[in-house]
Amino acid sequence: MQLTVLIPTFNEGKNIGGLVRTIRKVIDKLIHESEIIVIDGGSSDDTQEIAENEGAKVFQQKEKGYGGALKK
């Protein structure tokens, strides 16, 4: 079984690092096959870079809104 966690973001540079680390810590106790995906809605800060440095995959949001972040 694999677990994927999706995190829609917009200018979350101050929060995303800690969030990804915390999620990873919890997931690693539950399951070995997992991934964290950050869907960035066009942040102008360092959200994407921090998320990638913490091991998350980062994708650019193409459609507007929360629903658009969940579509790929």
All heavy atoms as TSV, in Angstrom:
chain	resi	resn	atom	element	x	y	z
A	1	MET	N	N	0.845	-1.172	0.000
A	1	MET	CA	C	0.000	0.000	0.000
A	1	MET	C	C	0.892	1.238	0.000
A	1	MET	O	O	1.936	1.276	0.617
A	1	MET	CB	C	-0.907	0.026	1.221
A	1	MET	CG	C	-1.806	1.227	1.231
A	1	MET	SD	S	-2.719	1.563	2.755
A	1	MET	CE	C	-3.534	0.047	3.080
A	2	GLN	N	N	0.445	2.275	-0.701
A	2	GLN	CA	C	1.160	3.538	-0.755
A	2	GLN	C	C	0.243	4.653	-0.280
A	2	GLN	O	O	-0.959	4.621	-0.514
A	2	GLN	CB	C	1.638	3.840	-2.167
A	2	GLN	CG	C	2.440	5.115	-2.235
A	2	GLN	CD	C	3.038	5.357	-3.601
A	2	GLN	OE1	O	3.137	4.468	-4.418
A	2	GLN	NE2	N	3.440	6.593	-3.850
A	3	LEU	N	N	0.827	5.635	0.376
A	3	LEU	CA	C	0.081	6.783	0.867
A	3	LEU	C	C	0.635	8.040	0.216
A	3	LEU	O	O	1.848	8.245	0.189
A	3	LEU	CB	C	0.196	6.899	2.383
A	3	LEU	CG	C	-0.469	8.107	3.032
A	3	LEU	CD1	C	-1.977	8.034	2.880
A	3	LEU	CD2	C	-0.085	8.176	4.493
A	4	THR	N	N	-0.254	8.878	-0.315
A	4	THR	CA	C	0.131	10.167	-0.879
A	4	THR	C	C	-0.577	11.264	-0.106
A	4	THR	O	O	-1.784	11.208	0.088
A	4	THR	CB	C	-0.250	10.251	-2.368
A	4	THR	OG1	O	0.428	9.224	-3.087
A	4	THR	CG2	C	0.129	11.598	-2.948
A	5	VAL	N	N	0.192	12.249	0.336
A	5	VAL	CA	C	-0.365	13.407	1.029
A	5	VAL	C	C	-0.228	14.601	0.099
A	5	VAL	O	O	0.869	14.916	-0.367
A	5	VAL	CB	C	0.377	13.681	2.355
A	5	VAL	CG1	C	-0.146	14.947	3.016
A	5	VAL	CG2	C	0.269	12.497	3.289
A	6	LEU	N	N	-1.349	15.268	-0.194
A	6	LEU	CA	C	-1.359	16.455	-1.041
A	6	LEU	C	C	-1.500	17.698	-0.175
A	6	LEU	O	O	-2.380	17.765	0.681
A	6	LEU	CB	C	-2.527	16.408	-2.026
A	6	LEU	CG	C	-2.577	15.231	-2.986
A	6	LEU	CD1	C	-3.854	15.271	-3.809
A	6	LEU	CD2	C	-1.364	15.223	-3.882
A	7	ILE	N	N	-0.641	18.680	-0.425
A	7	ILE	CA	C	-0.681	19.917	0.345
A	7	ILE	C	C	-0.767	21.091	-0.622
A	7	ILE	O	O	0.228	21.462	-1.248
A	7	ILE	CB	C	0.572	20.081	1.226
A	7	ILE	CG1	C	0.802	18.851	2.105
A	7	ILE	CG2	C	0.465	21.346	2.067
A	7	ILE	CD1	C	2.132	18.856	2.822
A	8	PRO	N	N	-1.955	21.686	-0.800
A	8	PRO	CA	C	-2.058	22.899	-1.610
A	8	PRO	C	C	-1.424	24.064	-0.841
A	8	PRO	O	O	-1.640	24.205	0.370
A	8	PRO	CB	C	-3.561	23.118	-1.765
A	8	PRO	CG	C	-4.203	21.848	-1.338
A	8	PRO	CD	C	-3.263	21.203	-0.376
A	9	THR	N	N	-0.629	24.897	-1.523
A	9	THR	CA	C	0.046	25.999	-0.840
A	9	THR	C	C	-0.005	27.287	-1.649
A	9	THR	O	O	-0.154	27.271	-2.864
A	9	THR	CB	C	1.533	25.680	-0.576
A	9	THR	OG1	O	2.196	25.480	-1.822
A	9	THR	CG2	C	1.701	24.459	0.303
A	10	PHE	N	N	0.178	28.377	-0.935
A	10	PHE	CA	C	0.390	29.686	-1.538
A	10	PHE	C	C	1.116	30.544	-0.510
A	10	PHE	O	O	0.563	30.855	0.554
A	10	PHE	CB	C	-0.931	30.346	-1.953
A	10	PHE	CG	C	-0.734	31.681	-2.602
A	10	PHE	CD1	C	-0.262	31.772	-3.897
A	10	PHE	CD2	C	-0.996	32.837	-1.909
A	10	PHE	CE1	C	-0.050	33.004	-4.493
A	10	PHE	CE2	C	-0.801	34.077	-2.488
A	10	PHE	CZ	C	-0.330	34.162	-3.782
A	11	ASN	N	N	2.349	30.872	-0.789
A	11	ASN	CA	C	3.198	31.671	0.106
A	11	ASN	C	C	3.239	31.110	1.531
A	11	ASN	O	O	2.947	31.803	2.504
A	11	ASN	CB	C	2.737	33.136	0.122
A	11	ASN	CG	C	3.032	33.839	-1.180
A	11	ASN	OD1	O	3.944	33.463	-1.915
A	11	ASN	ND2	N	2.256	34.850	-1.495
A	12	GLU	N	N	3.623	29.858	1.635
A	12	GLU	CA	C	3.715	29.174	2.931
A	12	GLU	C	C	5.164	28.896	3.331
A	12	GLU	O	O	5.447	27.952	4.052
A	12	GLU	CB	C	2.932	27.868	2.895
A	12	GLU	CG	C	1.439	28.038	2.820
A	12	GLU	CD	C	0.847	28.671	4.065
A	12	GLU	OE1	O	1.444	28.581	5.147
A	12	GLU	OE2	O	-0.230	29.278	3.942
A	13	GLY	N	N	6.094	29.713	2.842
A	13	GLY	CA	C	7.511	29.498	3.128
A	13	GLY	C	C	7.830	29.384	4.611
A	13	GLY	O	O	8.691	28.606	5.009
A	14	LYS	N	N	7.139	30.131	5.437
A	14	LYS	CA	C	7.402	30.110	6.884
A	14	LYS	C	C	6.891	28.842	7.546
A	14	LYS	O	O	7.342	28.498	8.640
A	14	LYS	CB	C	6.769	31.320	7.552
A	14	LYS	CG	C	7.388	32.627	7.146
A	14	LYS	CD	C	6.716	33.779	7.846
A	14	LYS	CE	C	7.350	35.092	7.411
A	14	LYS	NZ	N	6.710	36.246	8.047
A	15	ASN	N	N	5.955	28.143	6.911
A	15	ASN	CA	C	5.303	27.001	7.541
A	15	ASN	C	C	5.596	25.650	6.884
A	15	ASN	O	O	5.501	24.617	7.540
A	15	ASN	CB	C	3.789	27.214	7.527
A	15	ASN	CG	C	3.380	28.490	8.187
A	15	ASN	OD1	O	3.796	28.785	9.289
A	15	ASN	ND2	N	2.574	29.279	7.507
A	16	ILE	N	N	5.906	25.646	5.605
A	16	ILE	CA	C	5.930	24.393	4.857
A	16	ILE	C	C	7.024	23.431	5.329
A	16	ILE	O	O	6.810	22.227	5.360
A	16	ILE	CB	C	6.014	24.650	3.326
A	16	ILE	CG1	C	5.675	23.383	2.544
A	16	ILE	CG2	C	7.377	25.200	2.926
A	16	ILE	CD1	C	4.251	22.939	2.669
A	17	GLY	N	N	8.170	23.927	5.710
A	17	GLY	CA	C	9.253	23.051	6.152
A	17	GLY	C	C	8.857	22.222	7.366
A	17	GLY	O	O	9.006	20.998	7.380
A	18	GLY	N	N	8.335	22.876	8.374
A	18	GLY	CA	C	7.912	22.176	9.583
A	18	GLY	C	C	6.759	21.228	9.323
A	18	GLY	O	O	6.717	20.123	9.874
A	19	LEU	N	N	5.840	21.642	8.463
A	19	LEU	CA	C	4.699	20.791	8.140
A	19	LEU	C	C	5.148	19.517	7.440
A	19	LEU	O	O	4.742	18.416	7.813
A	19	LEU	CB	C	3.698	21.547	7.269
A	19	LEU	CG	C	2.475	20.752	6.822
A	19	LEU	CD1	C	1.656	20.289	8.026
A	19	LEU	CD2	C	1.624	21.585	5.870
A	20	VAL	N	N	6.013	19.642	6.429
A	20	VAL	CA	C	6.493	18.459	5.707
A	20	VAL	C	C	7.273	17.537	6.646
A	20	VAL	O	O	7.087	16.320	6.630
A	20	VAL	CB	C	7.340	18.864	4.476
A	20	VAL	CG1	C	8.021	17.644	3.855
A	20	VAL	CG2	C	6.484	19.574	3.445
A	21	ARG	N	N	8.120	18.096	7.502
A	21	ARG	CA	C	8.885	17.265	8.458
A	21	ARG	C	C	7.953	16.514	9.410
A	21	ARG	O	O	8.144	15.323	9.676
A	21	ARG	CB	C	9.853	18.131	9.261
A	21	ARG	CG	C	11.099	18.505	8.504
A	21	ARG	CD	C	12.145	19.147	9.411
A	21	ARG	NE	N	11.667	20.360	10.069
A	21	ARG	CZ	C	11.704	21.573	9.526
A	21	ARG	NH1	N	12.178	21.752	8.315
A	21	ARG	NH2	N	11.271	22.615	10.212
A	22	THR	N	N	6.941	17.195	9.916
A	22	THR	CA	C	5.999	16.564	10.847
A	22	THR	C	C	5.201	15.466	10.166
A	22	THR	O	O	5.045	14.369	10.714
A	22	THR	CB	C	5.045	17.617	11.448
A	22	THR	OG1	O	5.815	18.598	12.141
A	22	THR	CG2	C	4.040	16.980	12.390
A	23	ILE	N	N	4.703	15.745	8.980
A	23	ILE	CA	C	3.950	14.731	8.235
A	23	ILE	C	C	4.834	13.525	7.952
A	23	ILE	O	O	4.410	12.381	8.117
A	23	ILE	CB	C	3.366	15.316	6.934
A	23	ILE	CG1	C	2.258	16.316	7.269
A	23	ILE	CG2	C	2.848	14.217	6.020
A	23	ILE	CD1	C	1.769	17.111	6.075
A	24	ARG	N	N	6.065	13.768	7.518
A	24	ARG	CA	C	6.992	12.672	7.215
A	24	ARG	C	C	7.232	11.800	8.454
A	24	ARG	O	O	7.232	10.580	8.383
A	24	ARG	CB	C	8.310	13.230	6.686
A	24	ARG	CG	C	9.417	12.225	6.490
A	24	ARG	CD	C	9.163	11.178	5.432
A	24	ARG	NE	N	8.825	11.771	4.170
A	24	ARG	CZ	C	8.026	11.199	3.278
A	24	ARG	NH1	N	7.478	10.022	3.516
A	24	ARG	NH2	N	7.742	11.795	2.144
A	25	LYS	N	N	7.407	12.426	9.603
A	25	LYS	CA	C	7.651	11.697	10.843
A	25	LYS	C	C	6.479	10.761	11.175
A	25	LYS	O	O	6.671	9.616	11.561
A	25	LYS	CB	C	7.865	12.698	11.988
A	25	LYS	CG	C	8.706	12.176	13.114
A	25	LYS	CD	C	8.885	13.222	14.219
A	25	LYS	CE	C	9.669	14.419	13.745
A	25	LYS	NZ	N	9.966	15.372	14.844
A	26	VAL	N	N	5.271	11.257	11.019
A	26	VAL	CA	C	4.068	10.472	11.306
A	26	VAL	C	C	3.896	9.355	10.275
A	26	VAL	O	O	3.649	8.202	10.622
A	26	VAL	CB	C	2.818	11.368	11.350
A	26	VAL	CG1	C	1.547	10.542	11.448
A	26	VAL	CG2	C	2.911	12.348	12.518
A	27	ILE	N	N	4.038	9.696	9.009
A	27	ILE	CA	C	3.863	8.703	7.940
A	27	ILE	C	C	4.859	7.567	8.069
A	27	ILE	O	O	4.512	6.396	7.881
A	27	ILE	CB	C	3.999	9.364	6.549
A	27	ILE	CG1	C	2.809	10.258	6.247
A	27	ILE	CG2	C	4.129	8.313	5.457
A	27	ILE	CD1	C	2.960	11.034	4.958
A	28	ASP	N	N	6.112	7.897	8.372
A	28	ASP	CA	C	7.150	6.858	8.466
A	28	ASP	C	C	6.846	5.822	9.544
A	28	ASP	O	O	7.303	4.694	9.462
A	28	ASP	CB	C	8.518	7.486	8.705
A	28	ASP	CG	C	9.078	8.163	7.457
A	28	ASP	OD1	O	8.509	7.944	6.353
A	28	ASP	OD2	O	10.061	8.917	7.580
A	29	LYS	N	N	6.061	6.193	10.539
A	29	LYS	CA	C	5.662	5.241	11.573
A	29	LYS	C	C	4.541	4.321	11.096
A	29	LYS	O	O	4.351	3.239	11.630
A	29	LYS	CB	C	5.203	5.981	12.833
A	29	LYS	CG	C	6.308	6.714	13.538
A	29	LYS	CD	C	5.768	7.462	14.736
A	29	LYS	CE	C	6.873	8.256	15.410
A	29	LYS	NZ	N	6.376	9.023	16.547
A	30	LEU	N	N	3.793	4.767	10.093
A	30	LEU	CA	C	2.622	4.029	9.626
A	30	LEU	C	C	2.885	3.159	8.409
A	30	LEU	O	O	2.354	2.057	8.310
A	30	LEU	CB	C	1.491	5.022	9.278
A	30	LEU	CG	C	1.019	5.930	10.390
A	30	LEU	CD1	C	0.034	6.955	9.847
A	30	LEU	CD2	C	0.376	5.102	11.495
A	31	ILE	N	N	3.662	3.672	7.467
A	31	ILE	CA	C	3.809	3.004	6.177
A	31	ILE	C	C	5.143	3.415	5.549
A	31	ILE	O	O	5.617	4.526	5.757
A	31	ILE	CB	C	2.620	3.372	5.250
A	31	ILE	CG1	C	2.586	2.488	4.042
A	31	ILE	CG2	C	2.627	4.821	4.889
A	31	ILE	CD1	C	1.260	2.553	3.309
A	32	HIS	N	N	5.729	2.493	4.794
A	32	HIS	CA	C	7.036	2.772	4.211
A	32	HIS	C	C	6.948	3.375	2.815
A	32	HIS	O	O	7.827	4.121	2.405
A	32	HIS	CB	C	7.893	1.508	4.181
A	32	HIS	CG	C	8.235	1.032	5.547
A	32	HIS	ND1	N	9.110	1.705	6.366
A	32	HIS	CD2	C	7.809	-0.021	6.264
A	32	HIS	CE1	C	9.208	1.081	7.518
A	32	HIS	NE2	N	8.425	0.018	7.484
A	33	GLU	N	N	5.913	3.064	2.079
A	33	GLU	CA	C	5.754	3.608	0.738
A	33	GLU	C	C	4.853	4.834	0.805
A	33	GLU	O	O	3.638	4.718	0.954
A	33	GLU	CB	C	5.141	2.566	-0.193
A	33	GLU	CG	C	6.057	1.402	-0.495
A	33	GLU	CD	C	5.431	0.463	-1.497
A	33	GLU	OE1	O	4.940	0.944	-2.535
A	33	GLU	OE2	O	5.420	-0.739	-1.225
A	34	SER	N	N	5.450	6.004	0.710
A	34	SER	CA	C	4.656	7.219	0.799
A	34	SER	C	C	5.330	8.346	0.029
A	34	SER	O	O	6.507	8.268	-0.316
A	34	SER	CB	C	4.480	7.632	2.255
A	34	SER	OG	O	5.732	7.968	2.814
A	35	GLU	N	N	4.544	9.377	-0.214
A	35	GLU	CA	C	5.071	10.576	-0.850
A	35	GLU	C	C	4.276	11.770	-0.360
A	35	GLU	O	O	3.109	11.656	0.000
A	35	GLU	CB	C	5.004	10.478	-2.379
A	35	GLU	CG	C	3.602	10.362	-2.930
A	35	GLU	CD	C	3.556	10.171	-4.429
A	35	GLU	OE1	O	4.581	10.313	-5.110
A	35	GLU	OE2	O	2.457	9.863	-4.933
A	36	ILE	N	N	4.947	12.906	-0.339
A	36	ILE	CA	C	4.302	14.166	0.004
A	36	ILE	C	C	4.406	15.041	-1.237
A	36	ILE	O	O	5.499	15.267	-1.760
A	36	ILE	CB	C	4.975	14.838	1.208
A	36	ILE	CG1	C	4.865	13.943	2.440
A	36	ILE	CG2	C	4.344	16.214	1.471
A	36	ILE	CD1	C	5.652	14.435	3.642
A	37	ILE	N	N	3.262	15.518	-1.697
A	37	ILE	CA	C	3.214	16.361	-2.883
A	37	ILE	C	C	2.680	17.733	-2.493
A	37	ILE	O	O	1.606	17.846	-1.894
A	37	ILE	CB	C	2.324	15.743	-3.972
A	37	ILE	CG1	C	2.900	14.393	-4.410
A	37	ILE	CG2	C	2.176	16.702	-5.153
A	37	ILE	CD1	C	2.039	13.655	-5.417
A	38	VAL	N	N	3.439	18.749	-2.818
A	38	VAL	CA	C	3.033	20.131	-2.585
A	38	VAL	C	C	2.585	20.707	-3.926
A	38	VAL	O	O	3.324	20.656	-4.906
A	38	VAL	CB	C	4.202	20.955	-2.001
A	38	VAL	CG1	C	3.860	22.429	-1.957
A	38	VAL	CG2	C	4.556	20.447	-0.606
A	39	ILE	N	N	1.374	21.214	-3.966
A	39	ILE	CA	C	0.854	21.861	-5.165
A	39	ILE	C	C	0.877	23.356	-4.897
A	39	ILE	O	O	0.129	23.858	-4.062
A	39	ILE	CB	C	-0.582	21.398	-5.507
A	39	ILE	CG1	C	-0.636	19.883	-5.718
A	39	ILE	CG2	C	-1.061	22.094	-6.768
A	39	ILE	CD1	C	-1.095	19.144	-4.520
A	40	ASP	N	N	1.765	24.052	-5.576
A	40	ASP	CA	C	1.964	25.467	-5.307
A	40	ASP	C	C	1.127	26.332	-6.232
A	40	ASP	O	O	1.158	26.165	-7.450
A	40	ASP	CB	C	3.438	25.823	-5.450
A	40	ASP	CG	C	3.691	27.230	-4.990
A	40	ASP	OD1	O	3.583	27.472	-3.768
A	40	ASP	OD2	O	3.954	28.090	-5.844
A	41	GLY	N	N	0.404	27.253	-5.653
A	41	GLY	CA	C	-0.498	28.125	-6.400
A	41	GLY	C	C	0.134	29.426	-6.844
A	41	GLY	O	O	-0.535	30.449	-6.898
A	42	GLY	N	N	1.434	29.419	-7.146
A	42	GLY	CA	C	2.098	30.616	-7.646
A	42	GLY	C	C	2.733	31.459	-6.554
A	42	GLY	O	O	2.740	32.688	-6.652
A	43	SER	N	N	3.284	30.819	-5.549
A	43	SER	CA	C	3.908	31.543	-4.439
A	43	SER	C	C	5.026	32.459	-4.918
A	43	SER	O	O	5.769	32.125	-5.838
A	43	SER	CB	C	4.490	30.555	-3.425
A	43	SER	OG	O	3.470	29.797	-2.818
A	44	SER	N	N	5.148	33.601	-4.246
A	44	SER	CA	C	6.234	34.528	-4.553
A	44	SER	C	C	7.343	34.452	-3.505
A	44	SER	O	O	8.291	35.226	-3.554
A	44	SER	CB	C	5.688	35.957	-4.643
A	44	SER	OG	O	5.089	36.334	-3.413
A	45	ASP	N	N	7.216	33.531	-2.563
A	45	ASP	CA	C	8.258	33.344	-1.551
A	45	ASP	C	C	9.010	32.046	-1.850
A	45	ASP	O	O	8.991	31.553	-2.965
A	45	ASP	CB	C	7.663	33.367	-0.141
A	45	ASP	CG	C	6.726	32.206	0.143
A	45	ASP	OD1	O	6.522	31.341	-0.741
A	45	ASP	OD2	O	6.180	32.151	1.262
A	46	ASP	N	N	9.656	31.486	-0.847
A	46	ASP	CA	C	10.489	30.298	-1.038
A	46	ASP	C	C	9.774	28.987	-0.698
A	46	ASP	O	O	10.411	27.989	-0.374
A	46	ASP	CB	C	11.780	30.418	-0.230
A	46	ASP	CG	C	11.533	30.750	1.235
A	46	ASP	OD1	O	10.355	30.926	1.630
A	46	ASP	OD2	O	12.515	30.848	1.991
A	47	THR	N	N	8.462	28.971	-0.804
A	47	THR	CA	C	7.671	27.777	-0.504
A	47	THR	C	C	8.168	26.563	-1.279
A	47	THR	O	O	8.402	25.496	-0.701
A	47	THR	CB	C	6.177	28.018	-0.835
A	47	THR	OG1	O	5.690	29.081	-0.011
A	47	THR	CG2	C	5.348	26.769	-0.609
A	48	GLN	N	N	8.314	26.708	-2.578
A	48	GLN	CA	C	8.696	25.574	-3.421
A	48	GLN	C	C	10.071	25.023	-3.048
A	48	GLN	O	O	10.243	23.813	-2.904
A	48	GLN	CB	C	8.696	25.992	-4.890
A	48	GLN	CG	C	7.330	26.371	-5.398
A	48	GLN	CD	C	7.389	26.878	-6.820
A	48	GLN	OE1	O	8.040	26.301	-7.662
A	48	GLN	NE2	N	6.692	27.972	-7.083
A	49	GLU	N	N	11.036	25.902	-2.896
A	49	GLU	CA	C	12.400	25.488	-2.577
A	49	GLU	C	C	12.466	24.763	-1.234
A	49	GLU	O	O	13.105	23.717	-1.112
A	49	GLU	CB	C	13.312	26.705	-2.552
A	49	GLU	CG	C	14.758	26.367	-2.259
A	49	GLU	CD	C	15.650	27.599	-2.225
A	49	GLU	OE1	O	15.240	28.667	-2.734
A	49	GLU	OE2	O	16.752	27.491	-1.679
A	50	ILE	N	N	11.811	25.298	-0.237
A	50	ILE	CA	C	11.817	24.673	1.091
A	50	ILE	C	C	11.155	23.306	1.035
A	50	ILE	O	O	11.673	22.340	1.598
A	50	ILE	CB	C	11.134	25.586	2.130
A	50	ILE	CG1	C	11.962	26.850	2.331
A	50	ILE	CG2	C	10.923	24.848	3.444
A	50	ILE	CD1	C	11.280	27.921	3.148
A	51	ALA	N	N	10.009	23.207	0.372
A	51	ALA	CA	C	9.309	21.925	0.266
A	51	ALA	C	C	10.189	20.875	-0.416
A	51	ALA	O	O	10.277	19.732	0.043
A	51	ALA	CB	C	8.003	22.101	-0.504
A	52	GLU	N	N	10.847	21.254	-1.498
A	52	GLU	CA	C	11.744	20.324	-2.195
A	52	GLU	C	C	12.920	19.921	-1.307
A	52	GLU	O	O	13.305	18.754	-1.279
A	52	GLU	CB	C	12.251	20.949	-3.495
A	52	GLU	CG	C	11.189	21.019	-4.564
A	52	GLU	CD	C	11.630	21.776	-5.806
A	52	GLU	OE1	O	12.657	22.495	-5.763
A	52	GLU	OE2	O	10.934	21.640	-6.829
A	53	ASN	N	N	13.475	20.874	-0.569
A	53	ASN	CA	C	14.592	20.570	0.332
A	53	ASN	C	C	14.189	19.606	1.439
A	53	ASN	O	O	15.032	18.878	1.966
A	53	ASN	CB	C	15.162	21.852	0.938
A	53	ASN	CG	C	15.935	22.673	-0.065
A	53	ASN	OD1	O	16.357	22.183	-1.111
A	53	ASN	ND2	N	16.104	23.947	0.227
A	54	GLU	N	N	12.912	19.592	1.788
A	54	GLU	CA	C	12.411	18.673	2.818
A	54	GLU	C	C	11.977	17.339	2.225
A	54	GLU	O	O	11.477	16.476	2.945
A	54	GLU	CB	C	11.257	19.317	3.587
A	54	GLU	CG	C	11.660	20.497	4.436
A	54	GLU	CD	C	12.639	20.140	5.546
A	54	GLU	OE1	O	12.668	18.967	5.993
A	54	GLU	OE2	O	13.394	21.022	5.971
A	55	GLY	N	N	12.140	17.172	0.912
A	55	GLY	CA	C	11.850	15.884	0.286
A	55	GLY	C	C	10.490	15.760	-0.352
A	55	GLY	O	O	10.120	14.679	-0.817
A	56	ALA	N	N	9.731	16.837	-0.408
A	56	ALA	CA	C	8.420	16.790	-1.053
A	56	ALA	C	C	8.584	16.988	-2.560
A	56	ALA	O	O	9.509	17.660	-3.009
A	56	ALA	CB	C	7.509	17.880	-0.489
A	57	LYS	N	N	7.664	16.416	-3.310
A	57	LYS	CA	C	7.587	16.696	-4.733
A	57	LYS	C	C	6.746	17.958	-4.878
A	57	LYS	O	O	5.760	18.133	-4.165
A	57	LYS	CB	C	6.909	15.551	-5.483
A	57	LYS	CG	C	7.687	14.261	-5.433
A	57	LYS	CD	C	6.919	13.166	-6.144
A	57	LYS	CE	C	7.647	11.837	-5.998
A	57	LYS	NZ	N	6.879	10.740	-6.617
A	58	VAL	N	N	7.136	18.835	-5.792
A	58	VAL	CA	C	6.412	20.095	-5.956
A	58	VAL	C	C	5.895	20.204	-7.386
A	58	VAL	O	O	6.634	19.983	-8.338
A	58	VAL	CB	C	7.309	21.305	-5.626
A	58	VAL	CG1	C	6.555	22.614	-5.854
A	58	VAL	CG2	C	7.803	21.228	-4.191
A	59	PHE	N	N	4.615	20.547	-7.507
A	59	PHE	CA	C	3.985	20.768	-8.802
A	59	PHE	C	C	3.364	22.147	-8.805
A	59	PHE	O	O	2.923	22.645	-7.767
A	59	PHE	CB	C	2.894	19.720	-9.074
A	59	PHE	CG	C	3.427	18.328	-9.218
A	59	PHE	CD1	C	3.421	17.451	-8.142
A	59	PHE	CD2	C	3.943	17.898	-10.430
A	59	PHE	CE1	C	3.912	16.164	-8.270
A	59	PHE	CE2	C	4.440	16.614	-10.563
A	59	PHE	CZ	C	4.424	15.738	-9.486
A	60	GLN	N	N	3.296	22.748	-9.980
A	60	GLN	CA	C	2.654	24.052	-10.150
A	60	GLN	C	C	1.168	23.861	-10.392
A	60	GLN	O	O	0.773	23.045	-11.220
A	60	GLN	CB	C	3.264	24.792	-11.344
A	60	GLN	CG	C	4.711	25.161	-11.151
A	60	GLN	CD	C	4.886	26.138	-10.004
A	60	GLN	OE1	O	4.164	27.130	-9.909
A	60	GLN	NE2	N	5.817	25.854	-9.128
A	61	GLN	N	N	0.368	24.610	-9.682
A	61	GLN	CA	C	-1.081	24.577	-9.868
A	61	GLN	C	C	-1.426	25.243	-11.190
A	61	GLN	O	O	-0.919	26.319	-11.503
A	61	GLN	CB	C	-1.751	25.305	-8.711
A	61	GLN	CG	C	-3.244	25.282	-8.768
A	61	GLN	CD	C	-3.860	25.895	-7.516
A	61	GLN	OE1	O	-3.219	25.975	-6.485
A	61	GLN	NE2	N	-5.097	26.316	-7.621
A	62	LYS	N	N	-2.300	24.601	-11.967
A	62	LYS	CA	C	-2.670	25.131	-13.269
A	62	LYS	C	C	-4.036	25.810	-13.263
A	62	LYS	O	O	-4.267	26.748	-14.006
A	62	LYS	CB	C	-2.634	24.016	-14.308
A	62	LYS	CG	C	-1.232	23.496	-14.516
A	62	LYS	CD	C	-1.176	22.419	-15.542
A	62	LYS	CE	C	0.268	21.936	-15.654
A	62	LYS	NZ	N	0.395	20.765	-16.468
A	63	GLU	N	N	-4.962	25.307	-12.443
A	63	GLU	CA	C	-6.303	25.881	-12.379
A	63	GLU	C	C	-6.475	26.622	-11.056
A	63	GLU	O	O	-5.883	26.255	-10.057
A	63	GLU	CB	C	-7.363	24.787	-12.526
A	63	GLU	CG	C	-7.329	24.094	-13.882
A	63	GLU	CD	C	-8.417	23.069	-14.024
A	63	GLU	OE1	O	-9.517	23.292	-13.471
A	63	GLU	OE2	O	-8.177	22.054	-14.677
A	64	LYS	N	N	-7.311	27.640	-11.050
A	64	LYS	CA	C	-7.505	28.447	-9.859
A	64	LYS	C	C	-8.293	27.717	-8.772
A	64	LYS	O	O	-9.070	26.812	-9.069
A	64	LYS	CB	C	-8.242	29.737	-10.205
A	64	LYS	CG	C	-7.440	30.679	-11.050
A	64	LYS	CD	C	-8.204	31.948	-11.299
A	64	LYS	CE	C	-7.371	32.895	-12.147
A	64	LYS	NZ	N	-8.046	34.159	-12.362
A	65	GLY	N	N	-8.087	28.141	-7.540
A	65	GLY	CA	C	-8.869	27.652	-6.416
A	65	GLY	C	C	-8.378	26.350	-5.825
A	65	GLY	O	O	-7.488	25.691	-6.356
A	66	TYR	N	N	-8.985	26.006	-4.695
A	66	TYR	CA	C	-8.621	24.766	-3.991
A	66	TYR	C	C	-8.856	23.537	-4.869
A	66	TYR	O	O	-8.025	22.640	-4.949
A	66	TYR	CB	C	-9.435	24.662	-2.691
A	66	TYR	CG	C	-9.088	23.451	-1.871
A	66	TYR	CD1	C	-7.920	23.412	-1.132
A	66	TYR	CD2	C	-9.925	22.352	-1.833
A	66	TYR	CE1	C	-7.590	22.295	-0.376
A	66	TYR	CE2	C	-9.615	21.242	-1.085
A	66	TYR	CZ	C	-8.444	21.220	-0.359
A	66	TYR	OH	O	-8.128	20.116	0.372
A	67	GLY	N	N	-9.990	23.499	-5.556
A	67	GLY	CA	C	-10.287	22.383	-6.449
A	67	GLY	C	C	-9.265	22.286	-7.571
A	67	GLY	O	O	-8.868	21.191	-7.961
A	68	GLY	N	N	-8.821	23.422	-8.072
A	68	GLY	CA	C	-7.807	23.434	-9.120
A	68	GLY	C	C	-6.479	22.876	-8.631
A	68	GLY	O	O	-5.729	22.263	-9.402
A	69	ALA	N	N	-6.188	23.048	-7.349
A	69	ALA	CA	C	-4.949	22.506	-6.788
A	69	ALA	C	C	-4.995	20.986	-6.749
A	69	ALA	O	O	-3.959	20.327	-6.848
A	69	ALA	CB	C	-4.734	23.053	-5.373
A	70	LEU	N	N	-6.161	20.423	-6.617
A	70	LEU	CA	C	-6.282	18.982	-6.517
A	70	LEU	C	C	-6.388	18.290	-7.868
A	70	LEU	O	O	-6.284	17.069	-7.958
A	70	LEU	CB	C	-7.475	18.608	-5.638
A	70	LEU	CG	C	-7.404	19.170	-4.210
A	70	LEU	CD1	C	-8.651	18.781	-3.442
A	70	LEU	CD2	C	-6.156	18.699	-3.488
A	71	LYS	N	N	-6.595	19.068	-8.921
A	71	LYS	CA	C	-6.645	18.501	-10.285
A	71	LYS	C	C	-5.250	18.516	-10.855
A	71	LYS	O	O	-4.488	19.421	-10.644
A	71	LYS	CB	C	-7.548	19.342	-11.186
A	71	LYS	CG	C	-8.997	19.275	-10.841
A	71	LYS	CD	C	-9.773	20.124	-11.814
A	71	LYS	CE	C	-11.241	20.123	-11.489
A	71	LYS	NZ	N	-12.002	20.952	-12.433
A	72	LYS	N	N	-4.931	17.507	-11.622
A	72	LYS	CA	C	-3.616	17.467	-12.276
A	72	LYS	C	C	-3.806	17.032	-13.686
A	72	LYS	O	O	-4.539	16.188	-14.023
A	72	LYS	CB	C	-2.674	16.522	-11.546
A	72	LYS	CG	C	-1.362	16.364	-12.248
A	72	LYS	CD	C	-0.263	16.881	-11.392
A	72	LYS	CE	C	1.095	16.677	-11.942
A	72	LYS	NZ	N	1.396	16.794	-13.297
